[in-house]
Amino acid sequence: MKVEKLGYVSIRVKDVKKATAFFGKILGTPFPEPKEMKDLDARHTIHPLGMELVEPLTANGPAARAIEKRGEGLSAISLRVSNIDEATARMKALGVRQIYGDKGVAIFHPADAFGVMIELTDHDLTPPIKT
């Protein structure tokens, strides 16, 4: 499995507007406008430097349950790999359970990776940096 680069880190937050204001000051540029992911019951935004902020849409969805159980903080890392099939097979061989896979993306269970969900992808998921 060849990892080409860290794609992004994902952070669970209770309030994405407050979090984008805070982290935008630290990173020196603003975040794109948050978008809803209704299928995941969350709102998110990904900064071009590779930080995703995820806020629950409702009190009952997976993002809300994760914050209730684990609190705000690091949720996932995304790694861009050169060969998604080879990388997926390697993760499975290491005993990490795959929980999602589709079109160049494979996601693995956080319980098997020290509490951090691992996403493998064969393409960039972060927006381009605007200068």
BELKA-V753806 format. One line per field, one symbol per residue. ss: DSSP state (a for helix, b for strand, c for the rest). psi: psi as a letter, one per 40 degrees, with the letter a starting at -180 (. if undefined). A space follows every 10 residues. Layout:
ss=???
psi=???
//
This chain:
ss=ccbbbbbbbb bbbccaaaaa aaaaaaaccc ccccbbbaaa cbbbbbcccc bbbbbbcccc caaaaaaaaa ccbbbbbbbb bccaaaaaaa aaaccccbbb bbccbbbbca aaccccbbbb bccccccccc c
psi=hhhdihdiih hhidhddddd ddddddeeii iihiihgdde fihiihidef hhhhhidiee idddddddde iiahdiihhh idhddddddd dddeehhhei hhgehhhihd deffehhhhh ieiheiiihh .
//
